[in-house]
Amino acid sequence: MDAFLAKVKEIHTIEEATALLWEQLPSPSSQTTKALDVAMTAHDGQKRKSGEPYIVHPILVAVITASISADETMVQAALLHDVVEDTDIDLEDLEHEFGEDVTHMVEGLTKIVEIRDEELAPSGSDDRLISSALTFRKMLIASIKDIRVLVIKLCDRLHNMLTLDALPLHKQKRIAEETLVVYSPIAHRLGISRLKNHLEDLSFYYIYPDDYAKIDTYIKANAQNLQFKLNAFIQKVRTLMEKNGFEGMHFEIIGRVKHYYSIYLKMHRKGVSIEEVLDLLAIRIIVNEPLECYKVLGLMHLNFTPLISRFKDYIAVPKENGYKTIHTTLFNEEGIVEAQIRTAQMHRLAEYGVAAHWKYKEGSNSVNLQWLESLSYQNESVEEFYELAKSDLFSEDITVFSPKGDYYTLPKGSVVLDFAYAIHSEVGANATGALVNKQKSSLLTVLKNGDIVRIIKDDMPHLHCSWQDAVKTSKAKEGIRSHCRARLKETDTFSAYNILATLFDQSVDAIKRRIEAMGLAESIHKLPTQLDFFKETIRKLAVYIGAKEVRFWELLKKGYKKPQPKKIEHFKFFTNKPLDGVEFDYCCHPKVGDKIVAFYKDSKAIIHHKLCKKAYAKILNAEPMIFVSWSGTKLSRYRLIISLQNQKGVLADLLARLSSLDMNVISIELGIKNSESAEYCRIEVESAESRKSVLEEKIAQQFKLIEMISLDDAYNK
Ligand SMILES: Nc1nc2c(ncn2[C@@H]2O[C@H](COP(=O)(O)OP(=O)(O)O)[C@@H](OP(=O)(O)OP(=O)(O)O)[C@H]2O)c(=O)[nH]1
């Protein structure tokens, strides 16, 4: 921890806190002193869990804020960030006294449910989770308008992390985990490495205390030796630079041991002990001009062997958070050292990110904040949103290029479709394939760092709803989801008219006019999925006697019958037509529980997946349809042991067979038994068929079934 934060951590009284604030802000504006007065009065008598006066916290949040930003309205908002939540002051009062800017920031930072979650709500309660997810989303939305909200939140979180000792152990861990997964990644995206590294190290201390202690002990025990190596290397580099054109020029070389969490990640990813981590040490060479960075790079590579796989030029290709620096890792007598080469301006941006704009009046546009918008506008339930946000934020990045050289930062594991959505939602929605490094590739091809991707588009969207699990970014997930929501609604609306037209033996147009006249058009999409709504609509249509297109008594005269439920195989129909069987078209073959539609032909129901292309064409073509649902979606689970001849394609045949028997494969394990040249295959499946003997017989017709066990008892426990 740096000296400044160590000092903040040790402050427990109002006097000390105020003195430190004025140290940061030697000549505060009258509005700032007023904000302090208002906050002091408002929080008077309140205490933190630690027992110290509550106001110490907002003052120290203001101190941290002032250390990264010269913008005093941010300092005022930091001082006032808890008053609306915890005191009688409301937003109107604030707006009157401090204006719109400060009020908007405070509003963005105010929790939705007026519970100080760390202290009052029972841990693990759903209310607390929902409240914090809602608050988080509200804060993100407020930050789109004004990113300062998020920066103050990070300062608030940093002070909470500095004072976490006052809370019980389980809360320390929960807050530390949230900090590591949500807030330090946000600090990274905003490019504020000063905040990010501290948030990481503090979280690390609470989440993995033993690992932290090991690293701490090693670094402290070896401090002298490490410092000696660093100094020796810095001296070598300095001499080299001075001998090669930098003499008399201003440049700086800073050495450091990497921060603890970064060391822990290196150990963890490589599975090595701290003694085996090669590049614990790092130097930064700070020069004046970008061109000088390349000159220094040349000197380094001519004099020390670089570890080429670690070389990165983020000046030519900056990170999404605006970060610019050349990274190279060098072998030398002192071991391996990571060198970062940057200009002074790049250095300020690397330390302060978006905040550099308020601190140094620079770099305002270099930080890309698109991630914030796409995170905030996910249409999920709050819990799902929070989970998605966490996985979006807490991911390693790769950089992928368009053929023109534009580049995009994506989370590791992203596929072509994520890239297409990153370019634009329209490109994502209309993508049909891609050329990855000039090779034809599918939309679900996983991308690697440095790939060059050309998206192939078409006017007709080709998205599959199941792809939402295959894409990584929330923008692509939301794009696919909203496409599928729209498509499902359209399918349901047209199906509803087809079902009614079939039921009443009317034309689709006649039904449509009637439904519109009855004011039911807006809700008609519910009809194919909600039996109550279906029955209610029929009743309403049927009693609507006297209207032009459908006269109910005429229908009765023509032999109209009331629809009745009818169960065939796994399906429940509701129809007035004779029905004596179910068929599949073998184009989509839906699994139990999938969304389905039923067409009606020659007294048969023909079942399709609701999102099947062929079904879509039939629906638009107004083909006769009937109401269908699954008769029950309780699935039985079985374990099968099957002996397969060791020959090409046999596994594919087995899977096709299981699929044709409507069995969902849950897991599959293969084991070879050489003596018989047979392959044993252990598969777990789910099926709507609860009669084991029926399935046994069907599988045994084609395959050597060694054993079939019902797992339902174990499964249902
Ligand atoms: N400010 C800032 N610095 C960045 C950013 N990305 C990387 N760095 C710096 O580069 C170091 C190497 O980061 P890596 O993520 O390994 O980068 P690389 O593989 O792209 O070379 C980081 O060390 P570290 O171990 O994570 O941190 P430290 O303890 O060296 O500071 C950090 O100092 C960024 O977006 N912003």
The ligand as an SDF file (V2000), in Angstrom:
LIG
                    3D

 36 38  0  0  0  0  0  0  0  0999 V2000
   -2.1840    1.4460  -16.0540 N   0  0  0  0  0  0  0  0  0  0  0  0
   -2.3060    0.3080  -16.7300 C   0  0  0  0  0  0  0  0  0  0  0  0
   -1.2930   -0.5750  -16.6750 N   0  0  0  0  0  0  0  0  0  0  0  0
   -1.4160   -1.6970  -17.3810 C   0  0  0  0  0  0  0  0  0  0  0  0
   -2.5600   -1.9970  -18.1500 C   0  0  0  0  0  0  0  0  0  0  0  0
   -2.3900   -3.1970  -18.7180 N   0  0  0  0  0  0  0  0  0  0  0  0
   -1.1750   -3.6200  -18.3220 C   0  0  0  0  0  0  0  0  0  0  0  0
   -0.5810   -2.7190  -17.5250 N   0  0  0  0  0  0  0  0  0  0  0  0
    0.7280   -2.7940  -16.9160 C   0  0  0  0  0  0  0  0  0  0  0  0
    1.4430   -3.7690  -17.6280 O   0  0  0  0  0  0  0  0  0  0  0  0
    1.8080   -4.8200  -16.7440 C   0  0  0  0  0  0  0  0  0  0  0  0
    1.7310   -6.1440  -17.4830 C   0  0  0  0  0  0  0  0  0  0  0  0
    0.3740   -6.4350  -17.6630 O   0  0  0  0  0  0  0  0  0  0  0  0
   -0.1040   -7.6740  -18.4980 P   0  0  0  0  0  0  0  0  0  0  0  0
   -1.5700   -7.7550  -18.3800 O   0  0  0  0  0  0  0  0  0  0  0  0
    0.7540   -8.8150  -18.1550 O   0  0  0  0  0  0  0  0  0  0  0  0
    0.1820   -7.0770  -19.8970 O   0  0  0  0  0  0  0  0  0  0  0  0
    0.5520   -7.7410  -21.2480 P   0  0  0  0  0  0  0  0  0  0  0  0
    0.3710   -9.2120  -21.1390 O   0  0  0  0  0  0  0  0  0  0  0  0
   -0.4240   -7.0870  -22.1290 O   0  0  0  0  0  0  0  0  0  0  0  0
    1.9530   -7.2890  -21.4560 O   0  0  0  0  0  0  0  0  0  0  0  0
    0.8460   -4.7020  -15.5940 C   0  0  0  0  0  0  0  0  0  0  0  0
    1.4710   -5.2280  -14.5050 O   0  0  0  0  0  0  0  0  0  0  0  0
    0.6900   -5.6660  -13.2180 P   0  0  0  0  0  0  0  0  0  0  0  0
    1.4700   -6.7560  -12.6490 O   0  0  0  0  0  0  0  0  0  0  0  0
   -0.7470   -5.8740  -13.5000 O   0  0  0  0  0  0  0  0  0  0  0  0
    0.7440   -4.4210  -12.3370 O   0  0  0  0  0  0  0  0  0  0  0  0
    1.9990   -3.7680  -11.5980 P   0  0  0  0  0  0  0  0  0  0  0  0
    2.0570   -4.3730  -10.2620 O   0  0  0  0  0  0  0  0  0  0  0  0
    3.1700   -4.0210  -12.4350 O   0  0  0  0  0  0  0  0  0  0  0  0
    1.6540   -2.3440  -11.5880 O   0  0  0  0  0  0  0  0  0  0  0  0
    0.6720   -3.2150  -15.4840 C   0  0  0  0  0  0  0  0  0  0  0  0
    1.7480   -2.6260  -14.8080 O   0  0  0  0  0  0  0  0  0  0  0  0
   -3.6010   -1.0390  -18.1820 C   0  0  0  0  0  0  0  0  0  0  0  0
   -4.6280   -1.2230  -18.8350 O   0  0  0  0  0  0  0  0  0  0  0  0
   -3.4200    0.0920  -17.4590 N   0  0  0  0  0  0  0  0  0  0  0  0
  1  2  1  0
  2  3  2  0
  2 36  1  0
  3  4  1  0
  4  5  2  0
  4  8  1  0
  5  6  1  0
  5 34  1  0
  6  7  2  0
  7  8  1  0
  8  9  1  0
  9 10  1  0
  9 32  1  0
 10 11  1  0
 11 12  1  0
 11 22  1  0
 12 13  1  0
 13 14  1  0
 14 15  2  0
 14 16  1  0
 14 17  1  0
 17 18  1  0
 18 19  2  0
 18 20  1  0
 18 21  1  0
 22 23  1  0
 22 32  1  0
 23 24  1  0
 24 25  2  0
 24 26  1  0
 24 27  1  0
 27 28  1  0
 28 29  2  0
 28 30  1  0
 28 31  1  0
 32 33  1  0
 34 35  2  0
 34 36  1  0
M  END
$$$$
